[in-house]
Amino acid sequence: MKEEISNAPIPVFDVNQPPVEFRDLIEDVMENFEQGVPANSKRARDADLAVYTAWGKNVYGSNFKAIPSSPEHIERFLNDMSVEITETISTKNINGELVDKTIKHRLKALSTIERYLASLSYKNKLYLDAIMDITNNYQLSSGFVNPTSVRRVKATLQKVRALYRDSSQKQAQPFNLHLIEDVISLHDGSLRDKLEITLLSFAFDTMMRCSELVRVNIEDLVFDPISLDGVVELHWSKTDQEGKGQTRYLSPTTVTLLKEYLQESNITSGRLFRSVSKNNTQLEAMHKDRVGVIFKRLGRRLASFYSEDPKNKLLSQKQIEPTEISAHSTRVAAAQALALNGASTVQLMNEGGWKSAVMPARYSRHAETKKGAMAQLHKRNQVI
């Protein structure tokens, strides 16, 4: 389409209000610029833009223009996304019974709001790049200010962050090795149970995300007959969109569980983890959201086990809270265990597939506290 107007005079127009006849061309060029962008990244940014667009149409009407954005609109968007709301939710107790619970929380998590802003920044920059390409005027950037970087928006974001200081995002309940061992001891031998405890142990060892766990194939597994442990090839991950690949360790316990599960399921190729229905019927695959559901169910079973034995009641109250178990629980637990064992930040990043030190530092902060100066002081006093 661009070639059809290449010999025409270079168009001159207001960057913020391009002529109607150029809008489709701008969108085409923006789409073309994103062809090399990882599909998941593009999908996530498009979803964030869709949220902003839907909000804008609801607030300002059907003529709302998302890109280029207005600093005033972004300011109100940030405020609306951080408003406090009260709602009643249904959650399962340790007996699996649904109970209502009233909670107060912000409409969106701070990390989500910051991601929205980052996506808007990206889209506005992409918009300017498209216009510069169409007009062949690469000096336009000197007269265009990304609306997400103006003082008004920065000040609003700072104010929003202050709202979350006393309500930092609660960390998922760690599903540590001790709890995993207890869960394994409770399994009933059914195919469904073998799948779920194998998935739990596998997730701890590999520190894989849900989207990575459900993509593992049997062909990716390598078992060592001498050391009885193994490795798994991870061909793709959230932070490895190009598919450079990585290997993750499998403990002897996990390898044993895998062999028993594979023998029971009769799976010889393809996807490793496949959902199993209540009547023990095996399905073809597993959706990533199913991982968190399975972990929560195993957490409830464990909490029920602890509560049934009087001597374990205190232990259960301190160690397991089923409502706080999530798909991240094994990653949190593994990061904490590695940190307590002396793993460096770089090692944590490699094991968990993180590009930055932010998340491993957040996950392992409790473990790091236990290694701190005050903890060491009390440990020395205990020895003395």
KAFENBEL-V977141 format. One record per run of one state. SS is the DSSP state (2 for helix, 1 for strand, 0 for the rest). FROM is the first residue (numbers start at 1). LEN is the number of residues. If there is no record, write none. Layout:
SS|FROM|LEN, SS|FROM|LEN
This chain:
0|1|1, 2|2|4, 0|6|14, 2|20|14, 0|34|5, 2|39|22, 0|61|10, 2|71|11, 0|82|2, 1|84|9, 0|93|5, 1|98|9, 0|107|3, 2|110|26, 0|136|4, 2|140|4, 0|144|3, 2|147|3, 0|150|1, 2|151|13, 0|164|13, 2|177|9, 0|186|5, 2|191|16, 0|207|3, 2|210|4, 0|214|3, 1|217|1, 2|218|3, 1|221|3, 0|224|6, 1|230|5, 0|235|2, 1|237|1, 0|238|2, 1|240|1, 0|241|5, 1|246|5, 0|251|1, 2|252|14, 0|266|5, 1|271|1, 0|272|4, 1|276|1, 0|277|5, 1|282|1, 0|283|6, 2|289|20, 0|309|1, 2|310|10, 0|320|2, 2|322|3, 0|325|4, 2|329|12, 0|341|4, 2|345|8, 0|353|5, 2|358|6, 0|364|1, 2|365|6, 0|371|2, 2|373|11, 0|384|1
